[in-house]
Amino acid sequence: MQITIDQATTLAAAILNKNGMCAEHANLVSEHLIDSLLSGDSFAGLSRVLAIVEHLRNRPPPQSIRVAHEDDRSAVIDGGDNIGYVVSIVAMDKAIAICKKSGVALVGANNTWFSGRLAHYVERAAAQGFVAIHTTNTTARVAPYGGIDRIFGTNPFAMAFPCDDEPLIIDFGTSMTTWGDVLLRQKLGQQLDNGCAVDPNGRPTNDPTSALQGALLPWGEHRGYGLSLICQILGILAGSAPIIDDVSNYGFFFLVFDPTLLMPLSEFKQSIAELKRRIKTSRPQSGRPPVRVPGEASQQLRRLARARGTIEVDERLYEALIALTPLAADERQNAIDTALFGSAIP
């Protein structure tokens, strides 16, 4: 089913606000979720509202986000047990502010949970002409290569580089799939791809429920395992525990620097644009589509979706979301009918 971007944004914000998140934070999170959905990351979109609400209901009210330490090149942000979608914006904006003064900024954030789509944050720095690196460790759900016990989080890694056109953004998780995608597939009754997870006894499984009880696997075998370990350690440096056993106290690591420390910005941006052009015009393998640059497909999907003004939402997910709104029963049904059929059914 199709609903407008404004409808989706308002719906998500209303649900989060009703379930204990302040209006300012609810709006920031909603914008993040819709941006993720527009960019093609459905598992990081509206479906995450359900998981966020579940955790909000089981947590005490958060404290204020505060700067626990700051000097001319670094800062540590105490997230006050607020959701990471908001804490990451505070941390990245602090890194950008420090970088504007000193040319480089190192920022850690902790006492927070859920990290969201990392591209959303590093893109903010690239838009200011800076290079950004961002990693986080998360709840232990991924086994090390060759193992079956949960040690690592899905531990995403992202970098952004300014360019003459849109920034070059590289953003990926270090596990074969994400926890959010497994939850979404469980909700929709879909199987996992092969090689993504093991059940509690270490047997390969395609069943989302068994995967949720067992462990996800790292991508790239020992290579992805090594990168996941790096993200885990940088999260520890930001203030998390070595292994995070529940949804709390993630460690967010941000490094932002000004490329003019090494070369003129215009020259750097032109070089990135030329590199992207050479990649896209390089010859593909036989039978393969044209070579793509990481992140460009998401950027194109977002442009097209914003021009269209609507997004695709699974009907079952939409009904689950409507059930969480502060509307009365008849108003909820009218909202569902309007989304499905264009108007309420008399």
C-alpha positions in Angstrom: 0.0 0.0 0.0 1.1 3.6 -0.7 0.9 6.4 1.9 2.3 9.9 1.7 5.7 10.8 3.2 4.0 13.3 5.4 1.5 10.8 6.6 4.2 8.3 7.5 6.3 10.9 9.2 3.4 12.2 11.3 2.3 8.7 12.2 5.7 7.5 13.4 6.2 10.7 15.5 2.7 10.5 17.0 3.2 6.9 18.1 6.6 7.6 19.6 5.3 10.7 21.4 2.3 8.8 22.8 4.6 6.1 24.1 6.8 8.3 26.2 9.3 10.0 23.8 9.3 13.8 23.9 8.0 15.6 20.8 11.4 16.9 19.7 13.0 13.5 19.9 10.0 11.8 18.3 10.2 14.1 15.3 14.0 13.5 14.9 13.5 9.7 15.1 10.6 9.8 12.8 12.5 11.8 10.2 15.4 9.3 10.5 13.1 6.3 10.0 11.4 7.8 7.0 14.7 8.8 5.4 15.9 5.2 5.9 12.7 3.9 4.2 13.1 6.3 1.3 16.6 5.2 0.9 15.5 1.6 0.4 16.3 0.2 3.9 12.8 -1.1 4.8 14.1 -2.9 7.9 15.4 0.4 9.2 12.2 2.2 8.4 8.7 2.2 9.9 9.0 -1.4 11.2 11.5 -0.1 13.8 8.7 1.8 15.5 7.4 -1.4 16.9 10.8 -2.3 18.5 11.4 1.2 19.7 7.9 1.3 21.4 8.6 -2.0 23.0 11.8 -0.7 24.6 10.3 2.6 25.6 7.6 0.8 27.5 10.2 -1.2 29.5 12.5 1.7 30.3 12.4 4.5 32.9 12.1 8.0 31.6 15.5 9.1 30.1 17.7 11.9 31.5 19.1 14.9 29.6 21.8 14.3 27.0 24.9 16.1 28.3 28.5 16.7 27.3 30.6 14.8 29.9 33.9 16.0 28.6 35.1 18.4 25.9 38.4 19.9 24.8 39.7 21.4 21.6 39.8 18.1 19.7 37.4 15.7 21.4 34.3 15.2 23.4 32.4 12.5 25.3 28.6 12.6 25.2 26.5 11.0 28.0 23.3 10.0 26.2 21.2 9.9 29.4 19.6 6.6 28.3 18.0 8.3 25.3 17.6 6.5 22.0 20.8 6.5 19.9 19.0 8.1 16.9 18.9 11.3 18.9 22.2 10.9 20.7 24.1 10.3 17.5 22.8 13.6 16.0 24.0 15.4 19.1 27.4 13.6 18.9 27.9 14.2 15.2 26.9 17.8 15.4 29.4 18.3 18.3 32.1 16.6 16.2 31.3 19.0 13.3 31.5 22.0 15.6 34.9 20.9 17.0 36.2 20.1 13.5 35.3 23.6 12.2 37.6 25.0 14.9 40.5 22.5 15.0 40.3 20.6 11.7 39.8 17.2 13.5 37.3 15.9 16.1 37.1 12.6 18.0 33.8 12.1 19.8 32.5 9.1 21.8 28.9 8.7 23.0 27.5 6.1 25.5 24.6 5.5 27.8 22.3 5.1 24.8 20.6 2.3 22.8 19.7 1.6 19.2 21.9 3.2 16.6 19.8 3.6 13.5 21.2 4.0 9.9 24.7 5.3 10.2 24.7 6.9 6.8 22.1 9.4 8.2 24.8 10.8 10.5 28.0 10.8 8.4 26.1 12.5 5.6 25.7 15.5 7.9 29.5 15.9 8.1 30.1 15.4 4.4 27.5 18.1 3.6 29.8 20.5 5.6 32.8 19.4 3.5 34.3 17.0 6.1 35.3 13.4 6.0 33.5 11.3 8.7 33.9 7.8 10.1 31.3 6.4 12.5 31.0 3.0 14.1 29.1 1.5 16.9 28.9 -1.7 18.9 25.4 -3.1 19.8 23.7 -5.9 21.7 25.5 -9.2 21.4 23.7 -11.1 18.7 26.5 -12.1 16.3 28.9 -15.1 16.7 32.6 -14.7 15.9 33.7 -16.5 12.7 33.7 -20.2 13.4 31.7 -19.9 16.6 28.0 -20.1 17.6 27.9 -18.0 20.8 26.8 -14.3 20.7 29.8 -12.0 21.3 29.4 -9.1 18.9 26.6 -6.7 17.9 25.7 -6.3 14.3 28.3 -3.5 14.6 27.8 -1.2 11.5 30.5 0.9 10.0 30.1 4.0 7.9 32.3 6.6 6.1 31.3 9.7 4.1 33.4 11.8 1.7 32.4 15.2 0.3 32.1 15.3 -3.5 31.2 17.7 -6.3 27.7 16.2 -6.5 26.2 14.1 -3.7 28.6 12.8 -1.0 30.1 9.3 -1.4 28.7 7.3 1.5 29.7 3.8 2.5 27.6 2.2 5.2 27.3 -1.5 6.0 26.8 -3.8 8.9 29.4 -6.5 9.7 26.8 -9.3 10.1 25.2 -11.3 7.3 21.9 -9.6 8.2 20.6 -7.1 10.7 18.5 -7.7 13.8 15.9 -5.4 12.5 15.6 -7.3 9.2 15.2 -10.6 11.1 12.4 -9.1 13.2 10.7 -7.7 10.1 10.9 -11.1 8.3 9.5 -12.8 11.4 6.6 -10.2 11.4 5.9 -10.8 7.7 6.3 -14.6 7.8 9.4 -14.6 5.5 12.4 -16.9 5.7 16.0 -15.7 6.0 18.6 -16.1 3.3 21.0 -19.0 3.5 24.1 -18.6 5.7 22.7 -15.8 7.8 22.2 -17.4 11.2 22.4 -20.5 13.4 19.8 -21.8 15.9 20.5 -22.1 19.7 22.3 -25.4 19.0 24.5 -24.0 16.3 22.7 -25.5 13.3 22.2 -23.3 10.2 18.7 -21.9 10.1 16.5 -19.9 7.8 13.8 -19.5 10.4 13.7 -15.9 11.9 12.4 -17.2 15.3 15.3 -19.7 15.5 17.8 -17.1 14.5 16.5 -14.7 17.2 17.1 -17.5 19.7 20.4 -18.4 18.3 23.0 -16.1 16.7 23.6 -14.2 13.5 26.8 -14.8 11.5 29.5 -12.3 10.4 29.7 -11.6 6.6 33.0 -12.1 4.8 34.1 -14.9 7.1 37.3 -13.9 8.9 37.4 -10.5 7.1 34.0 -9.3 8.4 34.8 -10.9 11.7 37.9 -8.7 12.0 36.0 -5.5 11.1 33.3 -6.4 13.6 36.0 -6.8 16.3 37.4 -3.3 15.4 33.9 -1.8 15.8 33.5 -3.6 19.1 36.7 -2.1 20.4 36.0 1.4 19.2 32.7 1.1 21.0 34.5 0.1 24.2 36.7 3.2 23.7 33.5 5.3 23.5 32.3 3.9 26.9 30.5 0.6 26.4 31.1 -2.7 28.2 33.3 -5.3 26.3 30.2 -7.3 25.5 26.7 -5.8 25.5 24.2 -8.3 26.9 21.0 -6.2 26.6 19.7 -3.2 24.7 21.6 -0.5 26.7 24.8 1.5 26.8 26.0 1.1 23.2 29.3 2.8 22.4 29.3 5.3 19.4 32.6 6.4 17.9 32.9 9.4 15.6 35.9 10.7 13.8 35.5 13.8 11.7 38.3 15.7 9.9 38.8 18.5 7.4 40.4 17.2 4.2 42.0 20.6 3.7 44.5 19.5 6.3 46.0 17.5 3.4 44.7 19.1 0.2 42.4 21.8 -1.1 38.7 20.9 -0.7 37.8 21.7 -4.3 40.6 19.4 -5.5 39.6 16.6 -3.2 35.9 16.8 -4.2 36.8 16.8 -7.9 39.0 13.8 -7.3 36.2 11.9 -5.6 33.8 12.8 -8.4 36.3 11.6 -11.0 36.8 8.3 -9.1 33.1 7.7 -9.0 32.9 8.4 -12.7 35.7 6.0 -13.5 34.1 3.3 -11.4 30.7 3.7 -13.0 32.2 3.6 -16.6 34.4 0.6 -15.9 33.5 -2.6 -17.7 31.2 -5.0 -15.8 31.7 -8.8 -15.7 29.9 -10.8 -18.4 26.2 -11.0 -17.7 26.4 -8.5 -14.8 24.7 -5.1 -14.6 26.7 -1.8 -14.8 29.2 -1.3 -12.0 27.7 0.9 -9.2 29.3 3.2 -6.5 28.3 2.3 -2.9 25.4 4.5 -1.6 24.3 5.9 -5.0 21.4 3.5 -5.3 20.1 4.6 -1.9 20.5 8.3 -2.9 18.6 7.7 -6.2 15.8 5.8 -4.4 15.4 8.7 -2.0 15.3 11.3 -4.8 12.6 9.3 -6.7 10.6 8.7 -3.5 10.6 12.4 -2.5 9.6 13.4 -6.1 6.8 10.9 -5.9 5.7 11.9 -2.5 4.6 8.5 -1.3 6.2 5.3 0.1 5.2 1.7 0.0 4.2 0.2 3.4 3.2 -3.4 4.1 -0.5 -3.5 5.0 0.0 -5.7 8.1 2.7 -3.4 9.3 0.5 -0.3 8.8 -2.3 -1.9 10.7 0.1 -2.7 13.6 1.3 0.9 13.6 -2.2 2.3 13.5 -3.1 0.1 16.5 -0.4 2.0 18.5 -1.8 5.5 17.8 -3.8 7.6 20.2 -6.8 7.4 17.8 -10.1 5.9 18.9 -11.1 2.5 17.3 -13.3 4.0 14.6 -10.7 6.7 13.8 -8.0 3.9 13.4 -10.2 2.0 11.0 -10.9 5.1 9.0 -7.2 5.8 8.8 -6.6 2.2 7.5 -9.4 2.5 5.0 -8.1 5.9 3.8 -4.6 4.5 3.3 -5.8 1.4 1.5 -8.7 2.8 -0.6 -8.2 6.5 -0.7 -11.2 7.3 1.6 -12.9 5.9 4.7 -15.5 3.2 3.9 -19.0 4.2 5.2 
